[in-house]
Amino acid sequence: MADWTCTHVAIVGAGLLGHAIGLVHAVGGCHVVLHDLSGDALDRAMDLVRSAADGIVEGGIHSRDEVNQAIARISTETDMAAALARADLVVEAIIEDAEAKREVFAQIDRHAPEQAVIASNTSYLDIFPLVPNRRQSRTMIVHWYTPPYAIDLVDVVRGPHTRPDLTDAMCSFLRGIGKKPVLLKQFINGYIANRIQTAISLEAFHLIDAGLATAEDIDTAIMHGLAGRLALMGHLRRIDYTGLKVTQMNLANKGYSPPVARGHADVVDRLVAENKLGVATGEGFYSYEGRTPAQLFKGRDRKLFALKRALTDIRKQE
């Protein structure tokens, strides 16, 4: 068994995802220190924590007392040594820049307790070559999805020298705070969900660029065709229900050829050139005129919480 338990968590990088990861750990009962480079950044992080906590209450996931107690377990610190002094778990959640991460891992190495586990939230970097040798056995990737207080999936990835008992302990810990970890025994760019999502995006952009479908058509097909079954059964269990013989015949038919990855999509290039960057600018594939990003994110979270409650109830019937 791993010689590791987690009651104190330090989040290095309290930005758009770091603050939310901290809140999830605090709701799970941990004492959390958010670390960033300036007091202003930490003030913004705590404003985001309080806003997210309000959404959790409104979504019916936790009571006001529970989230207030969680917030009381969160502190902030600009000094790295002070932030990491008692950490059982150090979460690296800074920008996706290899050299910046290398420097942060060196600082974590200087200041974190010897028994601390180091977990990187990287979306696509192989961080293991960036970590000091003496920390390799206790370092892993623990990758969260946005927003982590509503999306339960967490990727846990072993490095070449990570102790397997520690990744097993991490998965147990995450399940204990209500998350659904998946364990990858080695790094692969995109993990599982993001690789599948990338494949979907590649096909969707191909259909638009070829003039075969609109963004609305594609989203309608996903929401009213794929999404319900995938949410209830996943993909491979759905194939079990369809039947593997049918699947074998479909494969033999070679009726589908995936688009060639060109490194760009015409529709995305055009929207970016027009500064239609999505919710942040008020328009992307859709127009969001008249609603602020904060309003849009809050509405998204409210719907995610409602869906999460409904799916939880449905899955209990299995």
C-alpha positions as CSV (number, residue, x, y, z in Angstrom):
1,M,0.0,0.0,0.0
2,A,1.1,3.6,-0.7
3,D,2.5,5.6,2.2
4,W,0.3,8.5,1.3
5,T,-2.9,10.1,2.5
6,C,-4.2,13.5,1.5
7,T,-5.5,16.2,3.8
8,H,-3.5,19.2,2.7
9,V,-3.4,20.4,-0.9
10,A,-1.4,23.2,-2.5
11,I,-2.5,24.5,-5.9
12,V,0.4,26.1,-7.8
13,G,-1.4,28.4,-10.3
14,A,-4.8,29.7,-9.2
15,G,-6.1,30.7,-12.6
16,L,-9.2,29.7,-14.5
17,L,-8.8,26.0,-13.7
18,G,-6.6,26.0,-10.6
19,H,-9.1,27.8,-8.4
20,A,-11.8,25.3,-9.3
21,I,-9.5,22.3,-8.7
22,G,-8.8,23.8,-5.3
23,L,-12.6,24.2,-4.6
24,V,-13.2,20.5,-5.5
25,H,-10.5,19.4,-3.0
26,A,-11.9,21.7,-0.3
27,V,-15.4,20.4,-0.8
28,G,-13.9,16.9,-0.5
29,G,-12.7,17.9,3.0
30,C,-9.0,18.9,2.3
31,H,-7.3,22.0,3.5
32,V,-6.3,23.9,0.4
33,V,-3.7,26.6,-0.2
34,L,-4.0,28.5,-3.5
35,H,-0.6,29.9,-4.7
36,D,0.0,32.5,-7.4
37,L,2.4,35.2,-8.1
38,S,0.4,38.2,-6.9
39,G,-2.2,39.1,-4.3
40,D,-4.4,40.5,-7.1
41,A,-4.4,37.1,-8.9
42,L,-5.3,35.4,-5.7
43,D,-8.1,37.9,-5.0
44,R,-9.5,37.1,-8.4
45,A,-9.2,33.4,-7.7
46,M,-11.2,33.7,-4.5
47,D,-13.9,35.7,-6.3
48,L,-14.1,32.8,-8.8
49,V,-14.2,30.3,-6.0
50,R,-17.1,32.0,-4.4
51,S,-18.9,32.3,-7.7
52,A,-18.4,28.6,-8.5
53,A,-19.5,27.8,-5.0
54,D,-22.8,29.7,-5.5
55,G,-23.3,27.6,-8.7
56,I,-22.8,24.4,-6.8
57,V,-25.4,25.4,-4.2
58,E,-27.9,26.6,-6.9
59,G,-27.3,23.3,-8.8
60,G,-28.3,21.3,-5.7
61,I,-25.0,19.4,-5.5
62,H,-24.1,20.7,-2.0
63,S,-25.7,22.8,0.6
64,R,-24.8,26.4,1.5
65,D,-23.3,25.3,4.8
66,E,-21.2,22.6,3.0
67,V,-19.7,25.1,0.5
68,N,-19.1,27.7,3.2
69,Q,-17.2,25.2,5.2
70,A,-15.2,24.3,2.1
71,I,-14.4,27.9,1.4
72,A,-13.2,28.3,5.0
73,R,-10.7,25.5,4.3
74,I,-9.1,27.5,1.4
75,S,-6.3,30.0,2.1
76,T,-4.1,31.9,-0.3
77,E,-0.3,32.5,-0.4
78,T,2.1,34.3,-2.7
79,D,5.2,32.7,-1.1
80,M,5.9,29.3,-2.6
81,A,7.7,27.9,0.5
82,A,4.8,28.8,2.8
83,A,2.2,27.5,0.3
84,L,3.9,24.1,0.1
85,A,5.0,23.7,3.7
86,R,2.3,21.2,4.8
87,A,1.3,19.8,1.4
88,D,0.5,16.1,1.0
89,L,-0.4,16.9,-2.6
90,V,1.0,19.6,-4.9
91,V,-1.1,20.4,-8.0
92,E,0.7,22.1,-10.8
93,A,-1.8,24.1,-12.8
94,I,0.2,26.8,-14.6
95,I,0.3,27.7,-18.3
96,E,1.1,25.0,-20.9
97,D,4.7,26.1,-21.4
98,A,7.4,23.5,-21.0
99,E,10.1,25.8,-19.7
100,A,7.7,27.5,-17.3
101,K,6.7,24.1,-15.9
102,R,10.3,23.0,-15.6
103,E,11.1,26.0,-13.4
104,V,7.9,25.5,-11.3
105,F,8.8,21.8,-10.8
106,A,12.3,22.9,-9.6
107,Q,10.7,25.3,-7.1
108,I,8.3,22.6,-6.0
109,D,11.3,20.3,-5.5
110,R,13.0,22.9,-3.3
111,H,10.0,23.5,-1.1
112,A,7.6,20.5,-1.0
113,P,7.8,17.9,1.8
114,E,9.7,14.8,0.8
115,Q,6.5,12.6,1.0
116,A,4.3,15.0,-1.1
117,V,2.8,13.7,-4.3
118,I,3.2,16.1,-7.3
119,A,0.3,16.1,-9.8
120,S,0.4,18.1,-13.0
121,N,-2.9,19.2,-14.6
122,T,-1.3,19.5,-18.0
123,S,-3.6,19.0,-21.0
124,Y,-1.1,17.8,-23.5
125,L,2.6,18.1,-22.4
126,D,4.7,15.1,-21.4
127,I,5.9,16.7,-18.1
128,F,7.9,13.8,-16.8
129,P,11.2,14.9,-18.5
130,L,10.8,18.3,-16.8
131,V,10.6,16.9,-13.2
132,P,13.7,16.6,-11.0
133,N,14.9,13.0,-10.8
134,R,14.4,12.6,-7.1
135,R,10.7,13.5,-7.5
136,Q,10.0,11.2,-10.4
137,S,8.6,8.3,-8.3
138,R,6.0,10.5,-6.7
139,T,5.0,12.6,-9.7
140,M,2.0,11.9,-12.0
141,I,-0.4,13.7,-14.2
142,V,-3.9,14.3,-12.8
143,H,-5.8,16.1,-15.5
144,W,-9.1,17.7,-14.8
145,Y,-11.9,18.8,-17.1
146,T,-13.8,22.1,-17.2
147,P,-15.6,22.8,-14.9
148,P,-14.1,20.3,-12.5
149,Y,-16.8,20.8,-9.9
150,A,-19.4,19.6,-12.4
151,I,-17.4,17.2,-14.6
152,D,-16.3,14.1,-12.7
153,L,-13.8,12.6,-15.2
154,V,-10.2,12.9,-14.1
155,D,-7.2,11.4,-16.1
156,V,-4.5,9.9,-13.9
157,V,-1.2,9.1,-15.8
158,R,1.8,7.3,-14.6
159,G,5.3,8.5,-15.6
160,P,8.0,6.0,-16.5
161,H,9.2,6.0,-12.9
162,T,6.0,6.7,-11.0
163,R,5.2,4.3,-8.2
164,P,2.1,2.3,-9.3
165,D,0.9,2.1,-5.7
166,L,0.7,5.9,-5.6
167,T,-1.3,6.2,-8.8
168,D,-3.6,3.6,-7.3
169,A,-3.9,5.6,-4.1
170,M,-4.6,8.7,-6.1
171,C,-7.5,7.0,-7.9
172,S,-8.9,5.9,-4.6
173,F,-8.6,9.4,-3.2
174,L,-10.4,10.9,-6.2
175,R,-13.2,8.3,-6.0
176,G,-13.5,9.3,-2.3
177,I,-14.2,12.9,-3.2
178,G,-16.8,11.9,-5.8
179,K,-14.7,11.8,-9.0
180,K,-14.4,9.2,-11.8
181,P,-10.7,8.6,-12.4
182,V,-9.3,6.7,-15.4
183,L,-5.8,5.4,-15.1
184,L,-3.3,5.5,-18.1
185,K,-0.1,3.5,-17.5
186,Q,1.9,5.9,-19.7
187,F,1.6,9.4,-21.2
188,I,-0.3,9.7,-24.5
189,N,-1.2,13.1,-25.9
190,G,-4.9,13.9,-25.3
191,Y,-5.5,11.0,-22.9
192,I,-8.8,9.3,-23.8
193,A,-11.7,11.8,-23.8
194,N,-9.7,14.6,-25.5
195,R,-8.5,12.2,-28.3
196,I,-12.1,11.1,-29.0
197,Q,-13.2,14.8,-28.8
198,T,-10.5,15.7,-31.3
199,A,-11.7,13.0,-33.7
200,I,-15.2,14.4,-33.5
201,S,-14.0,17.9,-34.1
202,L,-12.0,16.8,-37.1
203,E,-15.0,15.2,-38.7
204,A,-17.3,18.1,-37.8
205,F,-14.9,20.7,-39.3
206,H,-14.6,18.5,-42.4
207,L,-18.4,18.4,-42.8
208,I,-18.6,22.2,-42.5
209,D,-15.6,23.0,-44.8
210,A,-17.0,20.6,-47.4
211,G,-20.4,22.3,-47.3
212,L,-22.1,19.1,-46.2
213,A,-23.6,20.4,-42.9
214,T,-23.9,23.5,-40.7
215,A,-22.8,23.8,-37.1
216,E,-26.4,23.6,-36.1
217,D,-26.9,20.4,-38.1
218,I,-23.9,18.8,-36.4
219,D,-24.9,19.8,-32.9
220,T,-28.4,18.6,-33.5
221,A,-27.2,15.2,-34.6
222,I,-24.9,14.9,-31.6
223,M,-27.4,16.2,-29.0
224,H,-30.4,14.3,-30.3
225,G,-28.7,11.2,-31.6
226,L,-25.3,10.4,-30.0
227,A,-25.3,12.2,-26.7
228,G,-28.1,10.4,-24.9
229,R,-26.9,6.9,-25.6
230,L,-23.3,7.9,-24.9
231,A,-24.2,9.5,-21.6
232,L,-26.0,6.4,-20.4
233,M,-23.8,3.6,-21.8
234,G,-20.5,5.1,-23.1
235,H,-19.4,3.9,-26.6
236,L,-18.3,0.3,-26.2
237,R,-21.2,-0.8,-24.1
238,R,-23.5,0.8,-26.7
239,I,-21.7,-1.4,-29.3
240,D,-22.6,-4.4,-27.1
241,Y,-26.2,-3.5,-27.4
242,T,-26.0,-3.0,-31.1
243,G,-24.2,-6.3,-31.5
244,L,-20.6,-7.0,-32.3
245,K,-21.5,-8.9,-35.5
246,V,-23.1,-5.8,-36.9
247,T,-20.0,-3.8,-35.9
248,Q,-17.8,-6.4,-37.6
249,M,-19.8,-6.1,-40.8
250,N,-19.7,-2.3,-40.7
251,L,-15.9,-2.4,-40.3
252,A,-15.5,-4.8,-43.2
253,N,-17.7,-2.5,-45.4
254,K,-15.0,0.2,-45.0
255,G,-17.8,2.7,-45.4
256,Y,-16.0,5.5,-43.5
257,S,-12.7,7.2,-44.2
258,P,-11.6,9.7,-41.5
259,P,-10.6,13.1,-42.7
260,V,-6.9,13.9,-43.2
261,A,-5.6,16.0,-40.3
262,R,-4.5,19.2,-42.1
263,G,-3.4,21.1,-39.0
264,H,-6.2,23.6,-39.5
265,A,-9.9,24.0,-40.5
266,D,-11.1,26.6,-42.9
267,V,-14.2,27.5,-40.8
268,V,-12.0,27.9,-37.7
269,D,-9.5,30.0,-39.5
270,R,-12.3,32.3,-40.8
271,L,-13.9,32.8,-37.5
272,V,-10.6,33.5,-35.7
273,A,-9.7,36.1,-38.5
274,E,-13.1,37.8,-37.8
275,N,-12.3,37.8,-34.0
276,K,-15.3,35.5,-33.4
277,L,-13.5,33.5,-30.7
278,G,-16.5,32.0,-28.9
279,V,-18.2,33.0,-25.7
280,A,-15.3,35.4,-24.7
281,T,-16.0,37.7,-27.7
282,G,-19.8,37.1,-27.9
283,E,-19.7,35.1,-31.1
284,G,-18.2,31.9,-32.5
285,F,-20.1,29.3,-34.3
286,Y,-23.1,30.9,-32.6
287,S,-24.0,34.4,-31.5
288,Y,-24.1,35.1,-27.8
289,E,-25.1,38.8,-28.1
290,G,-26.6,40.3,-25.0
291,R,-25.2,37.8,-22.5
292,T,-21.9,38.2,-20.7
293,P,-19.4,35.3,-20.4
294,A,-20.2,35.0,-16.7
295,Q,-23.9,34.6,-17.4
296,L,-23.2,32.1,-20.1
297,F,-20.9,30.0,-18.0
298,K,-23.3,30.1,-15.1
299,G,-26.1,28.9,-17.3
300,R,-23.9,26.1,-18.7
301,D,-23.0,25.0,-15.2
302,R,-26.7,25.0,-14.0
303,K,-27.6,22.7,-16.9
304,L,-24.6,20.5,-16.3
305,F,-25.6,20.1,-12.6
306,A,-29.2,19.3,-13.6
307,L,-28.0,16.7,-16.1
308,K,-25.6,15.2,-13.5
309,R,-28.4,14.8,-11.0
310,A,-30.6,13.2,-13.6
311,L,-27.9,10.8,-14.8
312,T,-27.0,9.9,-11.3
313,D,-30.6,8.9,-10.6
314,I,-30.9,6.9,-13.8
315,R,-27.6,5.0,-13.2
316,K,-28.8,4.0,-9.7
317,Q,-31.5,2.0,-11.5
318,E,-29.0,-0.3,-13.1
